[in-house]
Amino acid sequence: MPYRQKLDEEIRSAAARLLAEDIGDGDITARLIPADARARARVITREACVLCGLAWVEALFAQLDPGVTLSWSAADGDRLEAGQAFLELEGSARSLLTGERAALNLLQTLSATATRTRHCVDLIAGTGVRLLDTRKTLPGMRLAQKYAVTCGGGHNHRIGLWDAFLIKENHIAACGGIAAAIGEARQIAPKAPVEVEVETFDELEQALAAGADIIMLDNFSLEEMREAVRRTAGRATLEASGNVDEGTLRAIAETGVDCISSGALTKDVRAVDLSMRIVAQGS
């Protein structure tokens, strides 16, 4: 199934799950408000961020109450300043308040992922190196966070275990060596990218000789990365992994590797501080 179709389906199902876990048998607090009361609400960010998650919020309110209208003044990937309003909602007061937390939970998590990614991408600007995510995503949010990474200017590594090979130490041992593992991969899925994780220059040479598409340099020092770039000479894509943080990103990028992968883009995010307030009421 194409990625876009998978993402669209995930957006709809995520919205349904979040509404179900929050509403349960019904929002008893919202019943305090007259059923015919209408309201207008505004969502702001209390801190600078990169916005992400519009489609999820649209799907959530479409399922909760199609009568709620949403007016966005920013798009996915836009930078927002602290205090900036970016969404107005209008409709049933009950529906606005019932959907508030589920919508903000989505926005604050995906915007956090996009914001962290954009910060890291900015740190390596001008090097030509691509910043990649990993499979270290929050449970149940794989496609959503990987989409958020792209909104922050990053790139997706493989989506899961099904779309590309990543041959690691245990795979190599079980297969009987790097060449054997790569050969088997070519037989199983000839069109799938084959990546091999290496820890030494000897393993690097084996991976190059066996025709790996991508070689992950696991915990190589900066000097070792530069030497790996020299030895590889463009015969494979080189990915740096391990010991990657904001303090090391630029130095790693300047070694000449093609890309850097970081699980911190998705697993270590802190939610962006967002707030929704009712700004007008009517009936």
C-alpha positions in Angstrom: 0.0 0.0 0.0 1.4 3.5 -0.9 2.7 5.6 1.9 0.2 8.4 1.4 -2.7 6.0 1.5 -1.3 4.4 4.7 -1.0 7.8 6.2 -4.5 8.9 5.3 -5.9 5.7 6.9 -3.8 6.2 10.0 -5.0 9.7 10.4 -8.6 8.6 10.4 -8.0 5.7 12.7 -5.9 7.8 15.1 -8.7 10.3 15.4 -11.2 7.6 16.2 -8.9 6.1 18.8 -8.2 9.4 20.6 -11.9 10.3 20.7 -12.8 6.9 22.0 -10.2 6.9 24.8 -11.2 10.4 25.9 -15.0 10.4 25.6 -15.8 6.8 26.5 -19.6 6.7 27.2 -19.9 10.4 26.9 -18.6 13.8 28.0 -20.5 14.4 31.2 -19.0 17.8 31.8 -20.0 19.1 28.4 -23.6 18.3 29.3 -23.5 21.2 31.7 -23.7 23.4 28.6 -27.0 23.9 26.8 -27.2 21.6 23.7 -27.9 24.5 21.4 -25.1 26.7 22.7 -22.6 27.8 20.1 -19.1 29.1 20.6 -15.9 30.3 18.8 -12.5 29.2 20.2 -9.0 30.1 19.4 -5.8 28.0 19.7 -2.5 29.6 20.4 1.0 28.4 21.1 2.7 29.6 24.3 6.2 28.9 22.8 8.0 29.1 19.5 7.5 25.9 17.5 7.0 24.4 14.1 3.4 23.5 13.5 2.3 20.0 12.5 -0.9 17.9 12.7 -3.6 19.8 10.8 -5.0 16.7 9.1 -5.4 14.9 12.4 -7.3 17.7 13.9 -9.5 18.0 10.8 -10.3 14.3 11.0 -11.0 14.4 14.7 -13.6 17.1 14.5 -15.1 15.7 11.3 -15.8 12.5 13.2 -16.9 14.2 16.4 -19.1 16.9 14.8 -19.0 17.7 11.1 -20.7 21.0 12.0 -17.6 22.4 13.6 -15.7 24.7 11.2 -11.9 25.1 11.5 -10.0 28.1 10.1 -6.2 27.8 10.0 -3.9 30.7 9.7 -0.8 28.5 9.4 0.2 25.3 7.7 2.2 22.2 8.6 5.8 23.1 8.7 5.3 26.8 9.4 7.3 28.4 12.2 5.1 30.0 14.9 6.1 32.5 17.5 5.1 32.4 21.2 1.6 33.8 21.7 0.7 33.3 18.1 -2.9 32.2 17.3 -3.1 29.7 14.4 -6.5 28.1 14.6 -10.1 29.2 15.1 -12.9 26.8 15.6 -16.7 27.6 15.5 -19.7 25.4 16.2 -21.4 23.6 19.1 -19.9 24.7 22.4 -20.2 21.1 23.6 -18.3 19.7 20.6 -15.5 22.3 20.9 -14.9 21.4 24.5 -15.2 17.7 24.0 -12.7 17.6 21.2 -10.3 20.1 22.8 -7.9 17.8 24.7 -7.6 15.1 22.0 -6.9 17.8 19.4 -4.3 19.5 21.5 -2.6 16.2 22.4 -2.1 15.5 18.7 -0.9 19.0 17.8 1.5 19.3 20.7 3.2 16.0 20.1 3.5 16.3 16.4 4.5 19.9 16.6 7.2 18.9 19.1 8.6 16.4 16.7 8.6 18.9 13.9 10.2 21.5 16.1 13.0 19.4 17.4 13.7 18.2 13.8 13.8 21.7 12.5 16.2 22.8 15.2 18.6 19.9 14.4 18.3 20.5 10.6 19.3 24.1 11.2 22.4 23.0 13.1 23.7 21.2 10.0 22.5 23.7 7.4 24.8 24.2 4.5 26.5 20.8 4.8 24.3 18.9 2.4 23.8 16.1 5.0 20.3 14.6 5.4 18.9 14.2 8.9 17.1 10.9 9.3 14.6 9.6 11.8 14.6 6.0 13.1 12.0 3.4 14.3 12.3 4.8 17.8 8.9 6.4 17.7 6.2 6.8 20.3 4.0 3.6 20.4 1.2 3.8 18.0 2.5 7.0 16.4 5.0 5.7 13.8 3.5 7.3 10.6 2.4 10.4 12.4 5.8 11.2 13.8 7.6 10.3 10.6 5.3 12.8 8.8 6.2 15.4 11.5 9.9 14.8 10.8 9.4 15.8 7.2 7.5 18.9 8.3 10.6 19.8 10.3 12.9 19.4 7.2 14.1 15.9 8.1 13.9 12.7 6.1 12.5 9.3 6.8 14.6 6.2 7.3 12.7 3.0 6.6 9.1 3.2 7.8 9.2 -0.3 9.5 10.6 -3.7 9.1 8.9 -4.3 5.8 10.2 -1.7 3.4 14.0 -1.9 3.6 16.7 -4.2 4.9 18.9 -3.1 7.9 21.4 -5.8 8.6 22.8 -5.6 12.1 25.3 -7.5 14.1 22.9 -10.3 15.1 21.6 -10.7 11.5 25.2 -11.0 10.3 26.1 -13.6 12.9 22.9 -15.6 12.1 23.5 -15.5 8.4 27.2 -16.4 8.5 28.7 -13.1 7.4 28.0 -9.8 5.7 28.3 -11.1 2.1 25.9 -14.0 2.9 23.4 -11.6 4.5 23.4 -9.2 1.6 23.2 -12.0 -1.0 20.2 -13.4 0.8 18.5 -10.0 0.9 18.9 -9.6 -2.8 17.1 -12.9 -3.3 14.3 -12.1 -0.9 13.4 -8.6 -2.1 15.6 -7.5 -5.1 14.2 -3.9 -5.2 14.4 -3.2 -1.5 17.3 -1.0 -0.3 20.0 -3.0 1.6 21.7 -1.3 4.5 24.4 -2.8 6.7 25.5 -1.7 10.1 29.3 -1.8 10.5 31.5 -1.3 13.6 35.0 -1.7 12.0 36.8 -0.8 8.8 37.1 -4.5 8.0 33.3 -4.8 8.1 33.1 -1.6 6.0 35.2 -3.2 3.3 33.1 -6.4 3.4 29.9 -4.4 3.0 31.3 -2.4 0.1 32.6 -5.5 -1.6 29.2 -7.2 -1.3 27.4 -4.2 -2.8 25.5 -2.7 0.1 23.4 0.3 -0.9 23.8 2.0 2.5 26.3 1.5 5.2 25.6 2.6 8.8 28.8 3.7 10.7 27.9 2.6 14.2 29.6 4.7 16.9 32.6 5.7 14.6 34.8 8.5 15.9 34.9 11.7 13.8 38.4 10.7 12.5 37.1 7.2 11.6 34.1 8.7 9.8 36.4 10.8 7.7 38.5 7.8 6.9 35.3 5.8 6.0 34.2 8.6 3.6 37.7 8.4 2.0 37.6 4.6 1.6 34.0 4.5 0.4 34.5 7.1 -2.3 30.9 7.3 -3.2 30.4 3.6 -3.7 27.6 3.5 -1.1 25.6 6.0 1.0 27.2 6.5 4.4 25.0 7.0 7.4 26.4 8.0 10.8 24.6 6.7 13.9 25.4 6.7 17.6 26.5 9.5 19.9 24.4 11.9 17.9 23.1 14.9 19.9 22.9 18.7 19.4 26.5 19.1 20.4 27.9 16.6 17.9 25.6 17.0 14.9 27.6 19.7 13.1 30.9 18.0 13.6 29.5 14.7 12.3 28.0 16.4 9.3 31.3 18.0 8.4 33.1 14.6 8.1 31.5 14.1 4.7 28.9 11.4 5.5 25.7 11.5 3.5 23.2 11.3 6.3 22.9 11.2 10.1 20.2 9.2 11.9 18.8 10.1 15.3 16.2 8.4 17.5 16.0 11.6 19.6 13.9 13.3 16.9 11.0 11.2 17.9 11.5 9.4 21.2 12.7 12.2 23.3 10.3 15.0 22.4 8.7 17.4 24.9 5.2 18.5 24.0 4.7 22.0 22.8 2.7 24.2 25.1 -0.6 24.9 23.3 -3.9 26.4 24.7 -7.5 26.7 23.5 -9.7 29.4 24.8 -13.4 30.2 24.1 -13.5 33.7 22.7 -17.2 34.1 21.9 -20.5 32.4 22.8 -23.9 32.4 21.3 -27.0 30.3 20.7 
